[in-house]
Each structure stands twice: as structure tokens, then as C-alpha cells.
Amino acid sequence: MTATALKNSIADVFDQVAAGGAIAITRHDKPRAVMLSVEAYEALKTPPLPGLDAIQAEYHEMFRQMQEPAQRAGMTRLFEATSEELGEAALKACRQTKLSKSL
């Protein structure tokens, strides 16, 4: 729709926008603006984030598990471990996953 047509028939334009969701407004055959219905505007303003609730629930469950005494004790042991203890733990993990064969 041209800017001139918009000026001359604003009531009709509002009806078209309400019915169709959006109208591009042109000037000299170039799009200059878009008029949106309230529904279309709200949809753009607050887009749904698929899966966000599930990700948030998973995060909270993991965080809850990390607060359990056994997990806390394990993290304490990890941060207090010597380099030799960490090396031994790494070798043990390799053996368990059969990665040591390639070493």
C-alpha cells in the first residue's frame, strides 16, 4: 500500500491489517514501514522459546543433585586432589573406557 493510499483511507487500512495481520507501506515503490495487527505485534514482541522450560527444569534438577552430600564430598575431594591423584584417576578412567589401548 502506498503512503498516499494510507493517508486517504486509514479506516480501511486498519480493517485490512486487522483481517490480514500486516500491510507493507511503500513510498516511491519501496517498502518503508509495516503496519501490524496487535496479535502479529505481540507474537513478534514475545516469541516463544521452544524447550526453554525443559532446559530450565533439567538445570534445576542437576543443581539440586549437585547439592547432595555425596556430590559435595566428591567435589571437595576433586579440588583437594594432588596432581598424582588426578593422574591416577585419569588412567583408571582410560582403562575403564578401553582408551588405554591406544596410549
VOTORVEX-823486 format. One record per atom (N, C-alpha, C, CB): x, y, z. Coordinates in pm, whole numbers, plus 50000, padded with zeros to 5 digits. Glycine has a CB too. Layout:
// VOTORVEX-823486
XYZ ...
//
This chain:
// VOTORVEX-823486
500854988250000 500005000050000 500895012350000 499035000050122 500535022149922 501335034449915 501005043350034 501085041949783 501925052250066 501705061750175 500495070650146 502955070350198 500305074250020 499155082549981 497855075250006 499255086749834 497785062549966 496585054649990 496305053350139 496705040849925 497365052050217 497215051250361 496595064050416 498575048650428 497095075550371 496545088450417 495065089850380 497345100050357 494705085250260 493355087250211 492325077650268 493345086150063 492765066250319 491775056450366 492245048850489 491455046550254 492575056150593 493135049950714 492185039750777 493475060750816 490885042350776 489935032950836 489955019550763 488515038850836 489995020050629 490055007650551 491365000150577 489915010850401 492435007650594 493735001450621 493704994050755 494865012050620 493135000550856 493034993850986 492254980750973 492345003051088 491174980750896 490394968550876 491214957850805 489134971650795 491984961850704 492814952250631 493894946350722 493474958950509 494494954850804 495524949950895 494924940250996 496204961850969 493774943851050 493124935151147 492774921651084 491864941851204 492384921650959 492004909350890 493214901050847 491134912550769 494254907850800 495394900750742 496634900250827 495734906750615 496704907650934 497874907151021 498914917750995 498504894051008 499134921550866 500174931450837 499994937050697 501554925250851 500454949350679 500464955950548 501784963450536 499234965650529 502464961750424 503674969450396 503264982850337 504644961750300 503844993450387 503555006950337 504755011350253 503275017050455 504465015150129 505535018850036 505535033750009 505385011149905 506665038449964 506805052249917 507735051649797 507345061950030 507265056449685 508035055549560 508395041049529 509325064149568 507415032349547 507545017949518 508575010649603 507895016149374 508975016349715 509915009749805 509255008049941 511245018049817 509324996250000 508744994250133 509445003350235 508854979450177 508635010450313 509185019850412 508805016050554 508705033850383 507665009450569 507195005750703 506214994150690 506535017850775 505914988350804 504924977550809 503944980750920 505604963650831 502664979450890 501634981350992 501164967351029 500444990450940 501204964251159 500854950951208 499594951351292 501984945151289 498894940151293 497794938851387 498394937251527 496864926651350 497594939451627 498074937951764 498554923651787 496964941751866 497824913851733 498204899851751 499564896951688 497134890751691 499784902051568 501054899851500 502194906751576 500994904951355 501934918651626 502944925951704 503304918351831 502434940051739 502294913451904 502544906152027 503344893452000 501234902652097 503034886751890 503754874651854 505234877551828 503124868051731 505524889051768 506924892851742 507614897851867 506984903551634 506874904651949 507444910852070 507884900352172 506444920252133 507114889952188 507434879652286 507394865952220 506454880252407 508414862852140 508404849952072 508554838552171 509524849251967 507864827652148 508024816152237 509404809952220 506924805652211 509974805452328 511264798752322 511044783852342 512244804452430 511044776352233 510744762052246 511784755052331 510664755552108 511294747052423 512184738952504 512794746052623 513244733852420 512574758852640 513204766052749 512764760552885 512874780952740 511494757552900 511024752053026 511704738753058 509504750153023 511864730352957 512514717452978 513984719153016 512394708852853 514664728352950 516074730952981 516204736353122 516684740852879 515324745453159 515364751153292 515104740453399 514334762553305 514154731653375 513854720953470 515054711553484 512604713053426 515684708253372 516874699553376 517994706153455 517354696253233 518214719053433 519254726353506 518984726053656 519334740853457 517754728953694 517414729153837 517594715353900 515974734153857 517244704853827 517434691253879 518914688053896 516764680853787 519734691653798 521174689353809 521764697253926 521884693353678 521324709653941 521814717954051 521424711854185 521264732454039 520184706854193 519724700554317 520594688354350 518234696354304 520884680254248 521704668454269 523114672054314 521754660054143 523644682954261 524994687154299 525084691754444 525464698354208 523954694554505 523934699054645 523874687454744 522764708354668 523694675154695 523614663554783 524974661054847 523144651054706 524984655754969 526254653755042 527304645754966 525974646755173 526914635054898 527894626954825 528544634954713 527234614254768 527744642954644 528284651254535 529224661854590 527144657854455 528814668254697 529674678454760 531004672454804 528964684954881 530944660454865 532164653854911 533064650554792 531824640954989 532474645954683 533254642854563 533934655154507 532364636554457 533244666254504 533854678654453 534964683554546 532774689754437 534754681954674 535804685754770 537044677354746 535304684154916 536854663954730 537994655054702 538694659154572 537524640354694 537914662654472 538484666554344 539364678954358 537374669254243 538864689154424 539624701654435 540804700554529 538714712754480 540764690854618 541884689054712 542874678554663 541354685054848 542624672054549 543474661354499 544804666854450 542764653854385 545834658654467 547154662254416 547194659054267 548294654654493 548234663754199 548374660854057 548564645754034 549544668753997 549244639054127 549434624654115 548094617354125 550404619554223 547254621454219 545934615254236 545064617654111 545234620954362 545144629554057 544374632553936 544864624053819 544474647453900 546184622353808 546754613953702 546294599553715 548264614553705 546324594253838 545864580553860 544384579053825 546104576454007 543584588853861 542154588353829 541944588753679 541414600053897 542734596553608 542614597353462 542974584053398 543514608453407 544054577653446 544444564553392 543374554053420 545784560153450 542814554353539 541754544853574 540554546653481 541314546653721 540194559153454 539064561853364 539374556953223 538734576853362 540614558653180 541004553753047 540894538753039 542444558153013 541354531953142 541274517353141 539824512753138 541984511453265 538984519753211 537574515953215 536884517953081 536844523753322 537334527753006 536704530452875 537494524552759 536564545452855 538534516552794 539354509752694 540134519452605 538484500852607 540334531752654 541164541152578 542644538552600 540824555552618 542994531552707 544404529152737 545084520852629 544534522352872 544324513052553 544924505052447 545574513652340 543884496052386 545024525752321 545574534452218 546704543152271 544484543252160 546984542552402 548054551052459 549404545052440 547824553352606 
//
